[in-house]
Amino acid sequence: MVLEAKHKSKKPRMKQIASSSISWLETVPNPCFLLDKNGVIVASNRLARMETGFRERELEGSPVWSRLVEESRDPFKTLFRQVKRGEDGHQVEVCFQRKDGTILETLAHLTSFNDGIHSGVTVAVVAQNISLQKQKELQFLQFSEVIHRTINPIEITDASGKIVYVNPAFEKVSGYTKGELIGKNPNTLSSGKHPKEFWQTVWKTILSRKVWVGEIENRRKNGEPLHTELLISPIIDASGKIVGFLGAHRDITEQKRLEGQLVQSQKMESIGTLAAGIAHEVGNPLTSISSLVQVIQRTTQDDFAKDKLKLVKNQINRIANTIRQLVDLSRPSNYEARLTDINKAVRDALGIVQYGKKARDITFHLDLASALSKTVIVPDQIIQVFINIFMNAADAIEGKRKEVTVRTSTDGALLKIEFTDSGKGIPAEYLPKIFDPFFTTKNPGEGTGLGLWVSYGIVKNFGGDIQVESQPGKGSTFTVLLPITDKEKRV
């Protein structure tokens, strides 16, 4: 823009500028300076003096860059020379040094100026104060850096719920990359465990501009469960409009696993105590009944009585076997643990079950790691665990595809034995109960519901764990984890 003064005068230079320009200078809503061809300040408005803290006589007559911090001087001089050559409409961010030593951050707009009288005045500078804007930008950058670097998974969505940002921690814990998540709905990770009503409550809360906090279960990309404590906060702009949502997660998957183990251990301890009492109270009279049955069997000649006594004897043996399993778990065993080859234990267990009636039509695949570390356990007991898992797999398999795959590997300081079947799978509501005693989905008389309970107790006594993953119609995977040890002991 070219500014032309309406009045001409032969007063001294500063007076002329003041009389011709002061009126419009004071109407500018930002600090404003008029410079001569050498960059010397020849006039300033009241806002310029207020913002810098200098008086009029301290500003006028001094080069404008003497009032700038050192880093701003060269960029300003470069732009000043361009404007003098007639290249208008330029701006540059510069920092003024106030009289009290503080910094005034500005966006300086430079334009050519001609008052129509003095060719010495060449440039007008309007300095827009951007200190607050810069402070907000810095705070935003700091906030962004904190979110980006935090170990807690963070996701940000737009107002419709589409993901617009995830931090590296979210990528790591979910298994998904940023490119796979941006633009998607967070239900990409949904486990399906929470009903529709649950999410309706969440949306109702955050749309009312309130923060929602709760625990959710998602699924990682590889299908593993991901338990998190989630805080969802609405993002509201200056006009009060919701423009997005911030979700901050805290991974509690391991905490949930340990809680589950603790509950299961406490349950096992309580049931073990109960089992010992039952075994004592039932075992003694059962022995007497069994003895009486044997006496009658030897003395009677009645075929009908012999047949019924045989039936009674079979039922007594069934009860005795159940009690024996209870006793095995309710009291410490005195078997001697020794260095055991897990691959051999798998083969031994398979050799026992694969020719049985239930397993005869099943194809067994062994994917056993070579040079697998050995561990100190009781061989007969771990074989019993493997037999129980094989038999459960055989009971679950139906249809044309009948396969069981066993894989062994090392996972850090653990031996990992995975049994994967092509069976009917286990409904989600049954999974928390499968290691409970007497829990079974088999028909009456087909199982006692103690096999997995006993197996769980054996593995826990070795310092290990049994985990299960299953989907109805897609089969199940039982994973036995055993610590790698080389110290023999009695268990």
C-alpha positions as CSV (number, residue, x, y, z in Angstrom):
1,M,0.0,0.0,0.0
2,V,1.1,3.6,-0.6
3,L,0.3,6.1,2.0
4,E,0.2,9.8,0.9
5,A,-0.1,12.7,3.3
6,K,-2.5,15.4,2.3
7,H,-0.6,18.4,3.8
8,K,2.7,19.7,2.8
9,S,4.9,21.8,5.1
10,K,8.4,23.0,5.5
11,K,8.6,22.3,9.3
12,P,11.4,20.2,10.6
13,R,11.3,16.6,9.5
14,M,10.0,14.9,12.7
15,K,7.3,17.6,13.0
16,Q,6.2,17.1,9.4
17,I,5.9,13.3,9.9
18,A,4.0,13.8,13.1
19,S,1.5,16.3,11.6
20,S,0.9,14.3,8.5
21,S,0.9,10.8,9.8
22,I,0.1,10.7,13.5
23,S,-3.7,10.7,13.0
24,W,-3.7,7.4,11.0
25,L,-0.9,5.8,13.0
26,E,-3.1,6.0,16.1
27,T,-5.9,4.3,14.3
28,V,-3.8,1.1,13.6
29,P,-4.8,-1.5,16.3
30,N,-1.2,-2.8,16.5
31,P,2.2,-1.3,17.3
32,C,3.3,0.7,14.2
33,F,6.6,2.3,13.2
34,L,7.6,4.5,10.3
35,L,11.1,4.1,9.0
36,D,13.4,6.1,6.7
37,K,15.5,4.6,4.0
38,N,18.1,3.6,6.5
39,G,15.7,1.8,8.8
40,V,15.7,4.6,11.4
41,I,12.5,5.0,13.3
42,V,11.0,8.4,12.5
43,A,7.6,7.9,14.1
44,S,5.7,5.4,16.2
45,N,2.2,5.1,17.6
46,R,1.1,4.8,21.3
47,L,0.7,1.0,21.1
48,A,4.3,0.6,19.9
49,R,5.5,2.6,22.9
50,M,3.3,0.7,25.3
51,E,4.3,-2.7,24.0
52,T,8.0,-2.0,24.0
53,G,8.1,0.2,27.1
54,F,10.2,2.9,25.4
55,R,9.3,6.6,25.3
56,E,8.9,8.4,22.0
57,R,12.2,10.1,22.1
58,E,13.9,6.7,22.9
59,L,12.5,5.1,19.8
60,E,12.7,7.9,17.2
61,G,16.2,8.3,15.7
62,S,17.3,4.8,16.4
63,P,17.5,1.9,13.8
64,V,14.5,-0.4,14.3
65,W,16.8,-3.5,14.4
66,S,18.5,-2.1,17.4
67,R,15.2,-2.9,19.2
68,L,15.1,-6.5,17.9
69,V,16.8,-9.5,19.4
70,E,19.9,-10.6,17.6
71,E,18.3,-13.6,15.9
72,S,15.6,-11.4,14.3
73,R,17.9,-8.6,12.8
74,D,19.1,-10.3,9.6
75,P,15.7,-11.6,8.5
76,F,14.2,-8.2,9.1
77,K,17.0,-6.4,7.2
78,T,16.5,-8.8,4.3
79,L,12.8,-8.0,4.1
80,F,13.4,-4.3,4.6
81,R,15.6,-4.2,1.5
82,Q,13.0,-6.1,-0.5
83,V,10.3,-3.7,0.4
84,K,12.5,-0.7,-0.4
85,R,12.8,-2.1,-3.9
86,G,9.1,-2.0,-4.3
87,E,8.3,-5.6,-3.4
88,D,5.2,-5.0,-1.1
89,G,3.0,-7.3,0.9
90,H,5.8,-9.0,2.9
91,Q,5.8,-10.2,6.5
92,V,8.3,-11.8,8.9
93,E,8.2,-13.1,12.5
94,V,10.5,-11.0,14.6
95,C,11.1,-10.5,18.4
96,F,11.4,-7.1,19.9
97,Q,13.5,-6.6,23.0
98,R,11.4,-4.6,25.5
99,K,12.9,-2.0,27.8
100,D,12.5,-4.3,30.8
101,G,14.3,-7.1,29.0
102,T,11.3,-9.3,28.1
103,I,10.5,-10.4,24.6
104,L,7.7,-9.2,22.4
105,E,6.9,-11.8,19.7
106,T,5.4,-10.2,16.6
107,L,4.4,-10.8,13.0
108,A,5.8,-7.7,11.3
109,H,4.1,-6.5,8.1
110,L,6.3,-4.2,6.0
111,T,5.0,-2.0,3.2
112,S,6.4,1.0,1.3
113,F,5.4,4.5,2.5
114,N,5.4,7.8,0.9
115,D,4.2,10.9,2.6
116,G,4.4,13.0,-0.5
117,I,6.9,15.4,1.0
118,H,9.9,13.5,2.3
119,S,11.5,10.9,0.3
120,G,13.4,9.8,3.4
121,V,10.4,8.0,4.9
122,T,10.2,4.7,3.0
123,V,8.7,1.9,5.0
124,A,5.8,1.4,7.4
125,V,6.0,-1.5,9.9
126,V,2.9,-2.9,11.6
127,A,3.8,-5.4,14.3
128,Q,1.1,-7.8,15.3
129,N,1.6,-9.2,18.8
130,I,1.6,-13.0,18.5
131,S,3.1,-13.7,22.0
132,L,-0.1,-15.4,23.2
133,Q,-0.4,-17.3,20.0
134,K,3.2,-18.5,20.2
135,Q,2.6,-19.5,23.9
136,K,-0.4,-21.5,22.9
137,E,1.6,-23.1,20.0
138,L,4.4,-24.0,22.4
139,Q,1.9,-25.5,24.9
140,F,0.3,-27.5,22.1
141,L,3.7,-28.7,21.0
142,Q,4.6,-29.7,24.5
143,F,1.3,-31.4,24.9
144,S,1.7,-33.2,21.6
145,E,5.2,-34.3,22.6
146,V,4.0,-35.6,25.9
147,I,1.2,-37.6,24.2
148,H,3.6,-38.9,21.6
149,R,6.2,-40.0,24.0
150,T,4.0,-41.3,26.9
151,I,4.1,-45.0,27.6
152,N,0.3,-45.1,27.9
153,P,-1.6,-45.8,24.6
154,I,-3.4,-42.7,23.3
155,E,-5.9,-42.3,20.5
156,I,-7.7,-39.2,19.3
157,T,-10.9,-39.3,17.2
158,D,-12.9,-36.7,15.4
159,A,-16.4,-35.9,16.5
160,S,-17.9,-38.8,14.5
161,G,-15.6,-41.3,16.3
162,K,-13.1,-41.9,13.4
163,I,-9.5,-42.2,14.6
164,V,-7.3,-39.3,13.5
165,Y,-4.2,-40.0,15.7
166,V,-2.6,-42.8,17.7
167,N,0.7,-42.6,19.5
168,P,3.6,-45.2,19.2
169,A,2.5,-46.8,22.5
170,F,-1.0,-47.5,21.0
171,E,0.6,-49.0,18.0
172,K,2.9,-51.2,20.1
173,V,0.2,-52.5,22.5
174,S,-2.5,-53.1,19.8
175,G,-0.2,-54.6,17.1
176,Y,-1.7,-52.3,14.5
177,T,0.3,-49.6,12.6
178,K,-0.8,-46.0,12.4
179,G,-1.7,-46.4,8.8
180,E,-4.0,-49.3,9.6
181,L,-5.9,-47.3,12.2
182,I,-6.2,-43.7,10.9
183,G,-9.7,-43.2,9.5
184,K,-11.1,-46.3,11.2
185,N,-13.6,-46.7,14.0
186,P,-12.0,-47.8,17.4
187,N,-14.3,-50.9,17.2
188,T,-11.7,-52.3,14.9
189,L,-10.1,-53.6,18.1
190,S,-13.4,-54.7,19.6
191,S,-13.5,-58.1,21.3
192,G,-17.3,-58.2,21.1
193,K,-17.4,-58.8,24.9
194,H,-19.3,-55.6,25.7
195,P,-23.0,-55.4,24.7
196,K,-24.5,-52.6,22.6
197,E,-26.0,-51.0,25.8
198,F,-22.5,-50.6,27.3
199,W,-21.3,-48.5,24.4
200,Q,-24.6,-46.5,24.3
201,T,-23.9,-45.5,27.9
202,V,-20.3,-44.5,27.0
203,W,-21.5,-42.3,24.1
204,K,-24.3,-40.7,26.2
205,T,-21.7,-39.7,28.8
206,I,-19.1,-38.2,26.4
207,L,-21.6,-36.4,24.2
208,S,-22.9,-34.7,27.4
209,R,-19.3,-33.2,27.7
210,K,-18.4,-35.5,30.6
211,V,-15.4,-37.7,31.0
212,W,-16.0,-41.5,30.9
213,V,-13.7,-43.9,32.8
214,G,-14.0,-47.7,32.8
215,E,-12.4,-51.0,32.0
216,I,-12.8,-52.5,28.5
217,E,-11.6,-55.7,26.8
218,N,-10.3,-55.3,23.2
219,R,-8.4,-57.6,20.9
220,R,-4.8,-57.1,19.6
221,K,-4.2,-57.6,15.9
222,N,-3.0,-61.2,16.6
223,G,-6.2,-61.9,18.4
224,E,-4.9,-61.9,22.0
225,P,-7.0,-60.1,24.6
226,L,-6.1,-56.5,25.5
227,H,-7.5,-55.3,28.8
228,T,-7.2,-51.6,29.4
229,E,-8.5,-49.0,31.8
230,L,-9.8,-46.3,29.5
231,L,-10.5,-42.6,30.0
232,I,-12.4,-40.9,27.2
233,S,-12.5,-37.1,27.3
234,P,-14.4,-34.8,24.8
235,I,-12.3,-32.2,23.0
236,I,-14.2,-28.9,23.0
237,D,-13.3,-25.9,20.9
238,A,-13.6,-22.2,21.9
239,S,-17.2,-22.0,20.8
240,G,-18.2,-25.0,23.0
241,K,-18.5,-27.4,20.1
242,I,-17.3,-31.0,20.5
243,V,-14.6,-31.5,17.8
244,G,-13.2,-34.8,18.9
245,F,-12.5,-37.3,21.7
246,L,-9.2,-38.2,23.4
247,G,-8.9,-41.8,24.7
248,A,-6.2,-42.6,27.2
249,H,-5.6,-46.3,27.9
250,R,-3.7,-48.0,30.7
251,D,-2.8,-51.6,29.8
252,I,-4.0,-53.9,32.6
253,T,-3.8,-57.2,30.7
254,E,-1.0,-58.6,32.8
255,Q,-2.8,-57.3,36.0
256,K,-6.0,-59.1,34.9
257,R,-4.0,-62.3,34.2
258,L,-2.4,-62.2,37.6
259,E,-5.7,-61.5,39.3
260,G,-7.2,-64.5,37.5
261,Q,-4.3,-66.7,38.6
262,L,-4.7,-65.5,42.2
263,V,-8.5,-66.2,42.2
264,Q,-7.8,-69.6,40.6
265,S,-5.1,-70.4,43.2
266,Q,-7.3,-69.4,46.1
267,K,-10.1,-71.5,44.6
268,M,-7.8,-74.5,44.2
269,E,-6.6,-74.1,47.8
270,S,-10.2,-74.0,49.2
271,I,-11.3,-76.9,47.0
272,G,-8.2,-78.9,48.0
273,T,-9.1,-78.5,51.6
274,L,-12.7,-79.5,50.9
275,A,-11.5,-82.4,48.7
276,A,-9.4,-83.8,51.5
277,G,-12.4,-83.8,53.8
278,I,-14.7,-85.4,51.3
279,A,-12.1,-88.1,50.5
280,H,-11.8,-89.0,54.1
281,E,-15.5,-89.0,54.9
282,V,-16.5,-90.9,51.7
283,G,-13.4,-93.0,51.2
284,N,-13.7,-95.0,54.4
285,P,-17.4,-96.1,54.1
286,L,-16.8,-96.7,50.4
287,T,-14.0,-99.2,51.2
288,S,-16.4,-101.0,53.6
289,I,-19.1,-101.1,50.9
290,S,-16.6,-102.4,48.3
291,S,-15.5,-105.2,50.7
292,L,-19.1,-106.3,51.4
293,V,-19.8,-106.4,47.6
294,Q,-16.8,-108.6,47.0
295,V,-17.8,-111.0,49.8
296,I,-21.3,-111.3,48.4
297,Q,-19.9,-111.8,44.9
298,R,-17.9,-114.8,46.2
299,T,-20.8,-116.4,48.1
300,T,-23.8,-116.0,45.9
301,Q,-24.7,-118.3,43.1
302,D,-27.5,-116.2,41.7
303,D,-26.7,-114.9,38.2
304,F,-29.0,-111.9,38.5
305,A,-27.4,-110.9,41.8
306,K,-23.9,-111.4,40.3
307,D,-24.8,-109.1,37.4
308,K,-26.1,-106.4,39.6
309,L,-23.2,-106.7,42.0
310,K,-20.8,-106.3,39.1
311,L,-22.7,-103.1,38.2
312,V,-22.4,-101.9,41.8
313,K,-18.7,-102.7,41.8
314,N,-18.1,-100.7,38.6
315,Q,-19.9,-97.7,40.1
316,I,-17.8,-98.1,43.3
317,N,-14.6,-98.1,41.2
318,R,-15.8,-94.9,39.5
319,I,-16.4,-93.2,42.8
320,A,-13.0,-94.4,44.1
321,N,-11.3,-93.1,41.0
322,T,-12.9,-89.7,41.5
323,I,-11.8,-89.7,45.1
324,R,-8.3,-90.7,44.2
325,Q,-8.1,-87.7,41.8
326,L,-9.3,-85.4,44.6
327,V,-6.7,-86.8,47.0
328,D,-3.9,-86.4,44.5
329,L,-4.6,-82.7,44.3
330,S,-5.4,-82.1,48.0
331,R,-2.2,-83.4,49.4
332,P,1.5,-82.9,48.4
333,S,2.9,-85.7,46.3
334,N,6.2,-87.3,47.0
335,Y,7.1,-88.0,43.4
336,E,10.7,-87.2,42.5
337,A,11.2,-84.6,39.8
338,R,13.9,-85.0,37.3
339,L,15.3,-83.5,34.1
340,T,12.6,-84.2,31.6
341,D,12.5,-84.1,27.8
342,I,9.1,-82.4,27.0
343,N,9.1,-83.6,23.4
344,K,9.4,-87.2,24.6
345,A,6.6,-86.6,27.1
346,V,4.4,-85.4,24.3
347,R,5.2,-88.4,22.2
348,D,4.6,-90.8,25.2
349,A,1.2,-89.2,25.9
350,L,0.2,-89.4,22.2
351,G,1.3,-93.0,22.1
352,I,-1.1,-93.8,24.9
353,V,-4.2,-92.0,23.4
354,Q,-3.9,-92.2,19.6
355,Y,-5.0,-95.8,19.3
356,G,-8.0,-95.4,21.6
357,K,-11.5,-95.5,20.2
358,K,-12.1,-91.8,20.4
359,A,-8.8,-90.8,18.8
360,R,-8.6,-93.5,16.2
361,D,-9.9,-91.2,13.3
362,I,-8.0,-88.1,14.3
363,T,-4.8,-87.0,12.5
364,F,-2.2,-85.8,14.9
365,H,0.5,-83.3,13.7
366,L,3.7,-82.9,15.8
367,D,5.7,-79.7,15.3
368,L,8.3,-80.2,18.0
369,A,11.2,-77.8,18.3
370,S,14.6,-79.4,17.9
371,A,17.1,-78.9,20.7
372,L,14.3,-77.9,23.1
373,S,15.5,-77.1,26.6
374,K,14.8,-79.8,29.2
375,T,13.2,-78.9,32.6
376,V,12.9,-80.5,36.0
377,I,9.4,-81.9,36.6
378,V,7.7,-85.2,37.4
379,P,7.5,-87.0,34.0
380,D,4.5,-89.2,34.8
381,Q,2.5,-86.1,36.0
382,I,3.2,-84.0,32.9
383,I,2.3,-87.0,30.7
384,Q,-1.0,-87.2,32.6
385,V,-1.6,-83.5,31.8
386,F,-0.9,-84.0,28.1
387,I,-3.2,-87.1,28.1
388,N,-6.0,-85.1,29.6
389,I,-5.6,-82.3,27.0
390,F,-5.5,-84.9,24.2
391,M,-8.6,-86.6,25.4
392,N,-10.5,-83.3,25.8
393,A,-9.5,-82.4,22.2
394,A,-10.7,-85.8,21.0
395,D,-14.1,-85.3,22.7
396,A,-14.5,-81.9,21.1
397,I,-13.7,-82.9,17.5
398,E,-16.6,-83.6,15.3
399,G,-17.3,-83.5,11.5
400,K,-15.0,-84.4,8.7
401,R,-11.9,-82.4,9.6
402,K,-10.4,-84.1,12.6
403,E,-7.0,-82.8,13.4
404,V,-4.8,-82.0,16.5
405,T,-1.6,-80.1,16.2
406,V,1.0,-80.0,18.9
407,R,3.8,-77.4,18.8
408,T,6.7,-77.0,21.3
409,S,8.9,-73.9,21.5
410,T,10.9,-71.7,23.9
411,D,9.4,-68.4,25.0
412,G,12.1,-66.6,27.0
413,A,12.5,-68.6,30.2
414,L,9.5,-70.7,29.5
415,L,8.8,-73.9,27.6
416,K,5.6,-73.5,25.5
417,I,3.5,-76.5,24.5
418,E,0.5,-75.7,22.4
419,F,-2.3,-78.1,21.6
420,T,-4.6,-76.9,18.8
421,D,-7.7,-78.9,17.8
422,S,-10.2,-78.5,15.0
423,G,-13.1,-79.1,17.4
424,K,-16.4,-77.3,18.0
425,G,-14.7,-74.7,20.3
426,I,-15.8,-73.5,23.8
427,P,-18.4,-70.8,24.3
428,A,-17.0,-67.6,25.8
429,E,-19.2,-67.9,28.9
430,Y,-17.6,-71.4,29.7
431,L,-14.0,-70.3,29.4
432,P,-13.6,-68.9,33.0
433,K,-15.0,-72.2,34.4
434,I,-13.1,-74.9,32.5
435,F,-10.5,-75.4,35.2
436,D,-13.1,-75.6,38.0
437,P,-13.6,-79.1,39.5
438,F,-16.6,-81.1,38.3
439,F,-17.3,-78.6,35.5
440,T,-17.9,-80.4,32.2
441,T,-19.9,-79.9,29.0
442,K,-19.9,-83.6,28.4
443,N,-23.1,-85.7,28.7
444,P,-23.7,-87.3,32.2
445,G,-21.5,-90.3,32.8
446,E,-19.0,-89.3,30.1
447,G,-16.7,-87.3,32.4
448,T,-16.1,-86.3,36.0
449,G,-15.0,-82.7,35.2
450,L,-11.8,-83.3,37.1
451,G,-9.3,-83.8,34.2
452,L,-8.5,-80.1,33.5
453,W,-8.7,-79.2,37.2
454,V,-6.1,-81.9,38.1
455,S,-4.0,-80.8,35.1
456,Y,-4.1,-77.2,36.2
457,G,-3.0,-78.1,39.7
458,I,-0.1,-80.2,38.4
459,V,1.2,-77.5,36.2
460,K,0.8,-74.8,38.9
461,N,2.8,-77.0,41.3
462,F,5.6,-76.9,38.7
463,G,5.5,-73.1,38.7
464,G,3.8,-73.0,35.3
465,D,0.4,-72.1,33.8
466,I,-2.2,-73.3,31.4
467,Q,-4.0,-70.9,29.1
468,V,-6.8,-71.5,26.7
469,E,-8.1,-69.6,23.6
470,S,-11.2,-70.8,21.8
471,Q,-13.8,-69.7,19.3
472,P,-17.0,-71.6,18.8
473,G,-16.8,-73.4,15.5
474,K,-13.1,-72.8,15.0
475,G,-11.5,-75.0,17.6
476,S,-9.4,-74.5,20.7
477,T,-5.8,-74.0,21.7
478,F,-4.5,-75.1,25.1
479,T,-1.1,-73.7,26.0
480,V,1.0,-75.2,28.7
481,L,3.8,-73.0,30.0
482,L,6.6,-74.5,32.1
483,P,9.6,-72.7,33.6
484,I,13.0,-73.9,32.4
485,T,14.9,-75.2,35.5
486,D,17.8,-77.6,36.0
487,K,17.5,-78.2,39.8
488,E,16.1,-81.5,40.8
489,K,13.7,-81.5,43.7
490,R,10.9,-83.5,45.3
491,V,7.4,-82.2,44.7
